[in-house]
Amino acid sequence: MENQFSHIDNDGNAQMVNVGHKEVLLRKAIAKGSIMLRPETIQQIKNFNIKKGDVLTVAKIAGIQAAKQTAHIIPLCHPISFHYANIDFDIKQNSIEVTSTIECYAKTGVEMEALTAVSTALLTIYDMCKAVDKNMIITDIHLIEKQKQQQ
């Protein structure tokens, strides 16, 4: 009986999926996540009063850099060269919602890159604010959109 799992061979060993036969398509993925913070911490971020620096700019750069490294940290993830990566922030009273968008022309999707970007941006916010807010919660990291279309 042939194995039905794409990342496991017929002997039960982990394997990278062969995407060589797939067509190069325009691919896009959007992911989101949130971090819950105290309103006072949100205000400090807005006013650039966090001692470690400009929280959102550093988080944006960290998220984009992490997306570029996804194949190095997720063992069976294909290395993908993407042409667009962005991180957006929606600041609310008690939280910051982070959205990442990744686009490329490739044989496989960029969902993992989008999720890695969001996760790392959120972790960066956490790291930069941990001295002033001991009760932050990272939550609801998820893929909200995945597209592929002909060139």
ABEGO torsion letter per residue (X at the ends): XBBABAABBAAGBBBBBBAAABBBBBBBBBBBBBBBBBAAAAAAAAAGABAAEBAAAAAAAAAAAAAAAAAAABAABBBBBBABBBBBBBBBAABBBBBBBBBBBBABBAAAAAAAAAAAAAAAAAAAAAAABAABBBBGBBBABBBBBBX
